[in-house]
Amino acid sequence: MRFLHGGFGRDAVPYEQAYAEQRRLHASRVADEITDVCVLQEHLPVYTAGKRTKATAFPTDDVAVLTVDRGGEITWHGPGQLVGYPVVKLPVPLDSVGHVRRIEEALIGTCAEFGVETARLAGRSGVWVLGDHPPAPDVPPSAARAHGQHRKIAAIGVRIERCTSLHGFGLNCDPDLTAFDRIVPCGLEDAGVTSLSAELGRPVAPAEVVPVVERHLTRVFAADRR
């Protein structure tokens, strides 16, 4: 897998620009003009809503939301979050769930390397820090850690088109988690959010995470090709 860096920090990439580039890479991969590739970057602040987003999950104010063609529901992207778009040609018969599981495995390995223990949560996609207390819908998503609840550290939403993947993941490194309080993240009213920085008590910039996530993505996708 080859990695491309779209932009970080002051060079964060607008979502629409990144999506256009993703589509260009997808067409090239479908035509076998390039090998599997993954674009890593930060976005300027944006809310995006997948195909299954319920009306009750949208922000209650006038903030703009982009409707996109991935799976999953509504989420936020912005500074402090590492976004990855693996454009991968999948073997036939297609296994879209297996593709998501491989991304999860890479992100679990990445978090572990930073000293954050994470896991999958039954019935829910993404990567989670597990808590000791039951979820409560009256707790803002950004406050889940303070209440000892399950909290998502990485969200995943993909689309498979012409046997090749689009979209990918958002790993919270050091974002302003209150951005998630304006929505129902991933459509889960009882789910919280967290970040590497929140769990470790120190700033963890996306650029610090890039080489680690590249190594783990390479590992899981290389294993899939054996």
KEMARKE-994210 format. One record per residue: residue number from 1; residue in one letter; x negated, y, z of N, C-alpha, C in turn. Coordinates in Angstrom, 1 decimal, padded with zeros to 4 digits. Layout:
<NUM "a" <X Y Z> <X Y Z> <X Y Z>> ...
//
This chain:
<1 "m" <-000.9 -001.2 000.0> <000.0 000.0 000.0> <-000.9 001.2 000.0>> <2 "r" <-000.5 002.2 -000.8> <-001.3 003.5 -000.9> <-000.5 004.5 -000.2>> <3 "f" <-001.2 005.4 000.5> <-000.5 006.5 001.3> <-000.8 007.8 000.7>> <4 "l" <000.3 008.6 000.7> <000.2 010.0 000.3> <000.7 010.9 001.4>> <5 "h" <000.0 012.1 001.6> <000.3 013.0 002.6> <001.0 014.2 002.0>> <6 "g" <002.3 014.4 002.4> <003.0 015.5 001.8> <002.7 016.9 002.4>> <7 "g" <002.5 016.9 003.7> <002.2 018.2 004.4> <002.6 018.1 005.9>> <8 "f" <001.8 018.8 006.7> <002.0 018.8 008.1> <001.8 020.2 008.7>> <9 "g" <002.5 020.4 009.9> <002.3 021.7 010.5> <002.8 022.9 009.7>> <10 "r" <002.0 023.8 009.4> <002.4 025.0 008.6> <002.7 024.6 007.2>> <11 "d" <002.3 023.4 006.7> <002.5 022.9 005.4> <003.7 021.9 005.3>> <12 "a" <004.5 021.9 006.4> <005.7 021.0 006.4> <006.5 021.2 005.2>> <13 "v" <007.1 020.1 004.7> <007.8 020.0 003.4> <009.3 020.2 003.5>> <14 "p" <009.9 021.0 002.7> <011.4 021.1 002.7> <011.9 019.7 002.2>> <15 "y" <013.0 019.3 002.8> <013.6 018.0 002.6> <013.9 017.8 001.1>> <16 "e" <014.5 018.8 000.4> <014.9 018.6 -001.0> <013.7 018.4 -001.8>> <17 "q" <012.6 019.1 -001.5> <011.3 018.9 -002.3> <010.8 017.5 -002.1>> <18 "a" <010.8 017.0 -000.9> <010.3 015.7 -000.6> <011.2 014.6 -001.3>> <19 "y" <012.5 014.9 -001.3> <013.4 013.9 -001.9> <013.1 013.8 -003.4>> <20 "a" <012.9 014.9 -004.1> <012.6 014.9 -005.5> <011.3 014.2 -005.8>> <21 "e" <010.3 014.3 -005.0> <009.1 013.6 -005.1> <009.3 012.1 -004.9>> <22 "q" <010.1 011.8 -003.9> <010.4 010.4 -003.6> <011.1 009.7 -004.8>> <23 "r" <012.0 010.4 -005.4> <012.7 009.9 -006.6> <011.7 009.7 -007.8>> <24 "r" <010.7 010.6 -007.9> <009.8 010.5 -009.0> <008.9 009.2 -008.8>> <25 "l" <008.5 009.0 -007.5> <007.7 007.9 -007.2> <008.5 006.6 -007.4>> <26 "h" <009.8 006.6 -007.0> <010.6 005.5 -007.1> <010.7 005.0 -008.6>> <27 "a" <010.9 006.0 -009.5> <011.0 005.7 -010.9> <009.7 005.1 -011.4>> <28 "s" <008.6 005.6 -010.9> <007.3 005.0 -011.4> <007.1 003.6 -010.8>> <29 "r" <007.6 003.4 -009.6> <007.4 002.0 -009.0> <008.3 001.0 -009.7>> <30 "v" <009.5 001.4 -010.0> <010.4 000.5 -010.8> <009.8 000.1 -012.1>> <31 "a" <009.1 001.1 -012.8> <008.5 000.8 -014.1> <007.2 000.2 -014.0>> <32 "d" <006.7 -000.2 -012.7> <005.4 -000.8 -012.5> <004.3 000.1 -013.0>> <33 "e" <004.5 001.4 -012.9> <003.4 002.4 -013.3> <002.5 002.6 -012.1>> <34 "i" <003.0 002.4 -010.9> <002.2 002.5 -009.7> <002.4 001.3 -008.8>> <35 "t" <001.6 001.2 -007.8> <001.8 000.1 -006.8> <002.6 000.7 -005.6>> <36 "d" <002.9 -000.1 -004.6> <003.7 000.3 -003.5> <003.0 001.5 -002.8>> <37 "v" <003.8 002.5 -002.4> <003.3 003.7 -001.9> <004.1 004.2 -000.7>> <38 "c" <003.6 004.9 000.2> <004.3 005.5 001.3> <003.9 006.9 001.5>> <39 "v" <004.9 007.8 001.5> <004.6 009.3 001.7> <004.8 009.6 003.2>> <40 "l" <003.8 010.2 003.8> <003.9 010.6 005.2> <003.9 012.2 005.3>> <41 "q" <004.7 012.7 006.1> <004.8 014.2 006.2> <005.7 014.6 007.4>> <42 "e" <005.6 015.9 007.6> <006.6 016.6 008.4> <007.6 017.4 007.5>> <43 "h" <008.8 017.5 008.0> <009.8 018.4 007.3> <010.0 019.7 008.0>> <44 "l" <010.5 020.7 007.3> <011.1 021.8 007.9> <012.4 021.4 008.5>> <45 "p" <012.9 022.1 009.5> <014.1 021.6 010.2> <015.3 021.4 009.3>> <46 "v" <015.9 020.2 009.5> <017.1 019.9 008.6> <017.9 018.7 009.3>> <47 "y" <019.2 018.8 009.1> <020.0 017.6 009.5> <020.4 016.9 008.2>> <48 "t" <020.3 015.6 008.2> <020.7 014.8 007.1> <021.7 013.8 007.5>> <49 "a" <022.7 013.6 006.7> <023.8 012.6 007.0> <023.9 011.5 006.0>> <50 "g" <023.7 010.3 006.4> <023.9 009.1 005.6> <025.3 008.8 005.2>> <51 "k" <025.4 007.8 004.4> <026.7 007.5 003.8> <027.8 007.1 004.8>> <52 "r" <027.4 006.6 006.0> <028.4 006.2 006.9> <028.7 007.2 008.1>> <53 "t" <028.2 008.4 007.9> <028.4 009.4 009.0> <029.9 009.7 009.2>> <54 "k" <030.3 009.7 010.5> <031.7 010.0 010.8> <031.7 011.5 011.0>> <55 "a" <032.9 012.1 010.8> <033.1 013.6 010.9> <032.8 014.0 012.4>> <56 "t" <033.1 013.2 013.3> <032.8 013.6 014.7> <031.4 013.6 015.1>> <57 "a" <030.5 013.2 014.2> <029.1 013.2 014.5> <028.4 014.4 014.1>> <58 "f" <029.0 015.3 013.2> <028.4 016.5 012.7> <028.3 017.5 013.8>> <59 "p" <027.4 018.5 013.5> <027.3 019.6 014.5> <028.7 020.4 014.6>> <60 "t" <028.9 021.0 015.7> <030.2 021.7 015.9> <030.0 023.1 015.5>> <61 "d" <028.8 023.6 015.2> <028.6 025.0 014.7> <028.5 025.0 013.2>> <62 "d" <027.9 026.1 012.7> <027.9 026.2 011.2> <026.5 025.8 010.6>> <63 "v" <025.7 025.0 011.4> <024.4 024.6 010.8> <024.6 023.7 009.6>> <64 "a" <023.8 023.9 008.6> <023.9 023.2 007.4> <023.5 021.7 007.6>> <65 "v" <024.2 020.8 006.9> <023.8 019.4 006.9> <023.8 018.9 005.5>> <66 "l" <022.7 018.2 005.1> <022.5 017.7 003.8> <023.1 016.2 003.8>> <67 "t" <023.9 015.9 002.8> <024.4 014.6 002.6> <023.5 013.8 001.7>> <68 "v" <023.0 012.7 002.2> <022.0 012.0 001.4> <022.4 010.5 001.1>> <69 "d" <021.7 009.8 000.2> <022.1 008.5 -000.3> <021.5 007.4 000.4>> <70 "r" <021.1 007.5 001.7> <020.5 006.4 002.5> <021.6 005.8 003.3>> <71 "g" <021.2 004.7 004.0> <022.1 004.1 005.0> <022.0 004.8 006.3>> <72 "g" <022.8 004.4 007.2> <022.8 005.1 008.5> <023.7 006.3 008.6>> <73 "e" <023.6 007.0 009.7> <024.4 008.2 009.9> <023.6 009.4 009.9>> <74 "i" <024.0 010.3 010.8> <023.3 011.7 010.9> <022.1 011.6 011.7>> <75 "t" <021.1 012.4 011.3> <019.9 012.6 012.1> <019.3 013.9 011.9>> <76 "w" <018.2 014.2 012.6> <017.5 015.5 012.4> <016.0 015.2 012.0>> <77 "h" <015.5 016.0 011.1> <014.1 016.0 010.8> <013.5 017.4 011.1>> <78 "g" <012.3 017.5 011.5> <011.7 018.8 011.7> <010.3 018.7 012.3>> <79 "p" <009.7 019.8 012.7> <008.4 019.9 013.2> <008.2 018.9 014.4>> <80 "g" <007.1 018.2 014.4> <006.8 017.3 015.5> <007.3 015.9 015.3>> <81 "q" <008.0 015.7 014.1> <008.4 014.3 013.8> <007.7 013.8 012.5>> <82 "l" <007.1 012.6 012.6> <006.4 012.1 011.5> <007.4 011.3 010.7>> <83 "v" <007.6 011.7 009.4> <008.5 011.1 008.5> <007.8 010.2 007.5>> <84 "g" <008.2 009.0 007.3> <007.6 008.1 006.3> <008.6 007.6 005.3>> <85 "y" <008.2 007.6 004.0> <009.1 007.1 003.0> <008.3 006.0 002.2>> <86 "p" <008.4 004.7 002.6> <007.8 003.6 001.9> <008.6 003.4 000.6>> <87 "v" <007.9 003.5 -000.5> <008.5 003.2 -001.8> <008.0 001.8 -002.2>> <88 "v" <008.7 000.8 -002.0> <008.2 -000.6 -002.0> <009.1 -001.4 -002.9>> <89 "k" <008.5 -002.2 -003.9> <009.2 -003.1 -004.7> <009.4 -004.4 -003.9>> <90 "l" <010.7 -004.8 -003.7> <011.0 -005.9 -002.8> <011.2 -007.2 -003.7>> <91 "p" <010.8 -008.3 -003.1> <011.0 -009.6 -003.8> <012.5 -010.0 -003.9>> <92 "v" <012.8 -010.8 -004.9> <014.2 -011.3 -005.1> <014.2 -012.7 -004.6>> <93 "p" <015.2 -013.1 -003.9> <016.4 -012.4 -003.5> <016.1 -011.2 -002.5>> <94 "l" <016.8 -010.1 -002.6> <016.6 -009.0 -001.8> <016.9 -009.3 -000.3>> <95 "d" <016.1 -008.7 000.6> <016.3 -008.8 002.0> <016.2 -007.4 002.6>> <96 "s" <017.2 -006.6 002.5> <017.1 -005.3 003.0> <016.9 -005.2 004.5>> <97 "v" <017.6 -006.2 005.2> <017.4 -006.2 006.7> <015.9 -006.5 007.0>> <98 "g" <015.3 -007.5 006.3> <013.9 -007.8 006.5> <013.0 -006.6 006.3>> <99 "h" <013.4 -005.8 005.3> <012.6 -004.5 005.0> <012.6 -003.6 006.2>> <100 "v" <013.8 -003.4 006.8> <014.0 -002.6 008.0> <013.2 -003.2 009.1>> <101 "r" <013.3 -004.5 009.3> <012.5 -005.1 010.4> <011.0 -004.9 010.3>> <102 "r" <010.5 -005.0 009.1> <009.1 -004.7 008.9> <008.7 -003.3 009.3>> <103 "i" <009.5 -002.3 008.9> <009.2 -001.0 009.4> <009.3 -000.9 010.9>> <104 "e" <010.3 -001.5 011.5> <010.4 -001.5 012.9> <009.1 -002.1 013.6>> <105 "e" <008.7 -003.2 013.0> <007.5 -003.8 013.6> <006.3 -002.9 013.5>> <106 "a" <006.1 -002.2 012.4> <005.0 -001.3 012.3> <005.1 -000.2 013.3>> <107 "l" <006.2 000.3 013.5> <006.4 001.4 014.5> <006.2 001.0 015.9>> <108 "i" <006.7 -000.2 016.2> <006.5 -000.8 017.6> <005.0 -000.9 017.8>> <109 "g" <004.3 -001.4 016.8> <002.8 -001.5 017.0> <002.1 -000.2 017.1>> <110 "t" <002.6 000.8 016.4> <002.1 002.1 016.5> <002.3 002.7 017.9>> <111 "c" <003.5 002.6 018.4> <003.8 003.1 019.7> <002.9 002.4 020.8>> <112 "a" <002.8 001.1 020.6> <002.0 000.3 021.6> <000.5 000.8 021.6>> <113 "e" <000.0 001.2 020.5> <-001.4 001.6 020.4> <-001.6 002.9 021.2>> <114 "f" <-000.5 003.7 021.3> <-000.5 004.9 022.1> <-000.2 004.7 023.5>> <115 "g" <000.2 003.5 023.9> <000.5 003.2 025.3> <002.0 003.3 025.6>> <116 "v" <002.8 003.3 024.6> <004.3 003.4 024.8> <004.9 002.1 024.4>> <117 "e" <005.5 001.4 025.4> <006.2 000.1 025.2> <007.5 000.3 024.6>> <118 "t" <007.8 -000.3 023.4> <009.1 -000.1 022.7> <009.6 -001.5 022.3>> <119 "a" <010.8 -001.5 021.8> <011.5 -002.7 021.4> <012.6 -002.4 020.5>> <120 "r" <013.1 -003.5 019.9> <014.4 -003.4 019.2> <015.5 -003.5 020.2>> <121 "l" <016.6 -003.0 019.8> <017.8 -003.0 020.7> <018.9 -003.8 019.9>> <122 "a" <019.4 -004.8 020.4> <020.4 -005.7 019.7> <021.6 -004.9 019.2>> <123 "g" <021.8 -005.1 017.9> <023.0 -004.4 017.3> <022.7 -003.0 016.8>> <124 "r" <021.5 -002.5 017.0> <021.1 -001.1 016.7> <019.8 -001.1 016.0>> <125 "s" <019.7 -000.4 014.9> <018.4 -000.3 014.2> <017.5 000.7 014.8>> <126 "g" <016.3 000.7 014.4> <015.3 001.7 015.0> <014.5 001.1 016.0>> <127 "v" <013.7 002.0 016.7> <012.7 001.6 017.7> <013.1 002.3 019.0>> <128 "w" <013.1 001.6 020.1> <013.7 002.1 021.4> <012.7 002.0 022.5>> <129 "v" <012.8 002.9 023.4> <012.2 002.8 024.8> <013.4 002.4 025.7>> <130 "l" <013.2 001.2 026.3> <014.3 000.7 027.1> <014.3 001.3 028.5>> <131 "g" <015.5 001.6 029.0> <015.7 002.2 030.3> <016.3 001.2 031.3>> <132 "d" <016.4 001.7 032.5> <016.9 000.8 033.6> <018.4 001.1 034.0>> <133 "h" <019.0 002.1 033.4> <020.3 002.5 033.7> <021.2 002.4 032.5>> <134 "p" <022.5 002.1 032.7> <023.4 002.0 031.5> <023.6 003.4 030.8>> <135 "p" <023.9 003.3 029.5> <024.1 004.6 028.8> <025.4 005.3 029.3>> <136 "a" <025.3 006.6 029.1> <026.5 007.4 029.5> <026.7 008.5 028.5>> <137 "p" <027.9 008.6 027.9> <028.1 009.5 026.8> <028.1 011.0 027.2>> <138 "d" <028.2 011.3 028.5> <028.2 012.7 028.9> <026.8 013.2 029.2>> <139 "v" <025.7 012.4 028.9> <024.3 012.8 029.0> <023.8 013.3 027.7>> <140 "p" <023.3 014.5 027.5> <022.8 014.9 026.2> <021.7 014.0 025.8>> <141 "p" <021.6 013.7 024.5> <020.6 012.8 024.0> <019.2 013.1 024.5>> <142 "s" <018.8 014.4 024.5> <017.5 014.8 024.9> <017.2 014.5 026.4>> <143 "a" <018.2 014.3 027.2> <018.1 014.1 028.7> <018.1 012.6 029.0>> <144 "a" <018.1 011.7 028.1> <018.2 010.3 028.4> <017.0 009.8 029.2>> <145 "r" <015.8 010.3 029.0> <014.7 009.8 029.7> <014.8 010.2 031.2>> <146 "a" <015.2 011.4 031.5> <015.4 011.8 032.9> <016.4 011.0 033.6>> <147 "h" <017.4 010.4 032.9> <018.4 009.6 033.5> <018.1 008.1 033.4>> <148 "g" <016.9 007.8 032.9> <016.5 006.4 032.9> <017.3 005.5 031.9>> <149 "q" <017.7 006.1 030.8> <018.6 005.4 029.9> <017.8 004.9 028.6>> <150 "h" <018.3 004.0 027.9> <017.7 003.6 026.6> <017.6 004.9 025.7>> <151 "r" <016.5 005.0 025.0> <016.4 006.2 024.1> <015.6 005.8 022.9>> <152 "k" <016.0 006.3 021.8> <015.4 006.0 020.5> <014.2 006.9 020.2>> <153 "i" <013.1 006.3 019.9> <011.9 007.0 019.5> <011.7 007.1 018.0>> <154 "a" <012.3 006.2 017.3> <012.2 006.2 015.8> <013.5 005.7 015.2>> <155 "a" <013.9 006.5 014.2> <015.1 006.2 013.5> <014.7 005.7 012.1>> <156 "i" <015.5 004.7 011.5> <015.3 004.2 010.2> <016.6 004.2 009.4>> <157 "g" <016.4 004.6 008.2> <017.6 004.6 007.2> <017.0 004.4 005.8>> <158 "v" <017.4 003.4 005.1> <016.9 003.1 003.8> <017.9 002.9 002.7>> <159 "r" <017.5 002.9 001.5> <018.3 002.6 000.4> <017.5 001.7 -000.5>> <160 "i" <018.1 000.6 -001.0> <017.4 -000.2 -002.0> <018.1 -000.1 -003.4>> <161 "e" <017.3 000.3 -004.3> <017.9 000.6 -005.7> <016.9 000.0 -006.7>> <162 "r" <017.5 -000.8 -007.6> <016.6 -001.5 -008.6> <015.5 -002.2 -007.9>> <163 "c" <015.8 -002.9 -006.8> <014.9 -003.8 -006.1> <013.7 -003.0 -005.4>> <164 "t" <013.9 -001.7 -005.3> <012.8 -000.8 -004.8> <013.4 000.1 -003.8>> <165 "s" <012.7 000.3 -002.7> <013.2 001.0 -001.5> <013.0 002.5 -001.6>> <166 "l" <013.9 003.3 -001.0> <013.9 004.7 -000.9> <014.1 005.0 000.6>> <167 "h" <013.8 006.3 001.0> <014.0 006.8 002.4> <013.1 005.9 003.3>> <168 "g" <013.3 006.0 004.6> <012.4 005.3 005.5> <012.6 005.6 007.0>> <169 "f" <011.7 006.3 007.6> <011.7 006.4 009.1> <011.4 007.8 009.5>> <170 "g" <011.8 008.1 010.7> <011.4 009.3 011.4> <010.9 009.0 012.8>> <171 "l" <009.6 009.1 013.1> <009.0 008.8 014.4> <008.8 010.1 015.2>> <172 "n" <009.5 010.2 016.3> <009.4 011.4 017.1> <008.0 011.4 017.9>> <173 "c" <007.2 012.3 017.4> <005.9 012.5 018.1> <005.9 013.6 019.1>> <174 "d" <006.2 014.8 018.7> <006.2 015.9 019.6> <007.3 017.0 019.2>> <175 "p" <008.5 016.5 018.9> <009.5 017.5 018.4> <010.3 018.1 019.6>> <176 "d" <011.0 019.2 019.3> <012.0 019.7 020.2> <013.2 018.8 020.3>> <177 "l" <013.3 017.9 021.3> <014.4 016.9 021.3> <015.8 017.5 021.4>> <178 "t" <015.9 018.8 021.9> <017.2 019.4 022.0> <017.9 019.6 020.6>> <179 "a" <017.1 019.5 019.5> <017.7 019.5 018.2> <018.7 018.4 018.0>> <180 "f" <018.5 017.3 018.7> <019.5 016.2 018.6> <020.7 016.4 019.4>> <181 "d" <020.7 017.3 020.3> <021.9 017.6 021.2> <023.1 018.2 020.4>> <182 "r" <022.8 018.7 019.2> <023.9 019.3 018.4> <024.6 018.4 017.6>> <183 "i" <024.2 017.1 017.6> <024.8 016.1 016.7> <025.1 014.8 017.6>> <184 "v" <025.7 013.8 017.0> <025.7 012.5 017.6> <024.7 011.6 016.8>> <185 "p" <023.4 011.6 017.4> <022.3 010.9 016.6> <022.7 009.5 016.2>> <186 "c" <022.5 009.3 014.9> <022.8 007.9 014.3> <024.2 007.5 014.6>> <187 "g" <025.1 008.4 015.0> <026.5 008.0 015.2> <026.7 007.3 016.5>> <188 "l" <025.7 007.3 017.4> <025.8 006.5 018.7> <026.0 007.5 019.8>> <189 "e" <027.2 007.5 020.3> <027.6 008.5 021.3> <026.9 008.3 022.7>> <190 "d" <026.4 007.1 022.9> <025.8 006.8 024.2> <024.3 006.6 024.1>> <191 "a" <023.7 007.1 023.0> <022.3 006.9 022.8> <021.5 008.1 023.0>> <192 "g" <020.3 008.0 023.6> <019.5 009.1 023.8> <018.3 009.1 022.8>> <193 "v" <017.4 010.1 022.9> <016.3 010.2 022.1> <015.1 010.5 023.0>> <194 "t" <013.9 010.2 022.5> <012.6 010.5 023.2> <011.5 010.7 022.1>> <195 "s" <010.3 010.9 022.6> <009.2 011.1 021.7> <007.9 010.5 022.4>> <196 "l" <006.9 010.3 021.6> <005.6 009.9 022.2> <005.1 010.9 023.3>> <197 "s" <005.3 012.2 023.0> <004.9 013.2 023.9> <005.6 013.1 025.2>> <198 "a" <007.0 012.9 025.1> <007.8 012.9 026.3> <007.4 011.7 027.2>> <199 "e" <007.2 010.6 026.5> <006.8 009.3 027.3> <005.4 009.4 027.9>> <200 "l" <004.5 010.0 027.2> <003.1 010.0 027.7> <002.8 011.3 028.5>> <201 "g" <003.6 012.3 028.5> <003.3 013.5 029.2> <002.2 014.3 028.7>> <202 "r" <001.9 014.2 027.4> <000.9 015.0 026.7> <001.3 015.2 025.3>> <203 "p" <000.8 016.3 024.6> <001.2 016.5 023.2> <000.6 015.4 022.3>> <204 "v" <001.4 014.9 021.4> <000.9 014.0 020.4> <001.4 014.5 019.1>> <205 "a" <000.5 015.1 018.3> <000.9 015.7 017.0> <001.1 014.6 016.0>> <206 "p" <002.0 014.8 015.0> <002.1 013.8 013.9> <000.8 013.4 013.2>> <207 "a" <-000.1 014.4 013.0> <-001.3 014.2 012.4> <-002.2 013.2 013.1>> <208 "e" <-002.1 013.1 014.5> <-002.8 012.2 015.3> <-002.3 010.8 015.1>> <209 "v" <-001.0 010.6 014.7> <-000.4 009.3 014.6> <-000.6 008.8 013.2>> <210 "v" <-000.8 009.6 012.2> <-000.9 009.2 010.8> <-001.8 008.0 010.6>> <211 "p" <-003.1 008.0 011.0> <-003.9 006.8 010.7> <-003.5 005.6 011.4>> <212 "v" <-002.8 005.7 012.6> <-002.4 004.5 013.3> <-001.2 003.9 012.5>> <213 "v" <-000.2 004.7 012.2> <001.0 004.2 011.5> <000.6 003.6 010.1>> <214 "e" <-000.4 004.2 009.4> <-000.9 003.7 008.2> <-001.4 002.3 008.3>> <215 "r" <-002.2 002.1 009.4> <-002.8 000.8 009.6> <-001.7 -000.3 009.9>> <216 "h" <-000.7 000.1 010.7> <000.4 -000.9 011.0> <001.3 -001.2 009.8>> <217 "l" <001.6 -000.1 009.0> <002.4 -000.4 007.8> <001.6 -001.3 006.8>> <218 "t" <000.4 -001.0 006.7> <-000.5 -001.9 005.8> <-000.4 -003.3 006.3>> <219 "r" <-000.5 -003.5 007.6> <-000.5 -004.9 008.1> <000.8 -005.6 007.8>> <220 "v" <002.0 -004.9 008.1> <003.2 -005.7 008.0> <003.6 -005.9 006.5>> <221 "f" <003.3 -005.0 005.7> <003.6 -005.2 004.3> <002.7 -006.1 003.6>> <222 "a" <001.4 -006.1 004.0> <000.5 -007.1 003.5> <000.9 -008.5 003.9>> <223 "a" <001.4 -008.7 005.1> <001.8 -010.0 005.5> <003.0 -010.5 004.7>> <224 "d" <003.9 -009.5 004.3> <005.1 -009.9 003.6> <004.7 -010.4 002.2>> <225 "r" <003.6 -010.1 001.7> <003.2 -010.4 000.3> <002.5 -011.8 000.3>> <226 "r" <002.2 -012.4 001.4> <001.4 -013.7 001.5> <002.3 -014.8 001.1>> 
//
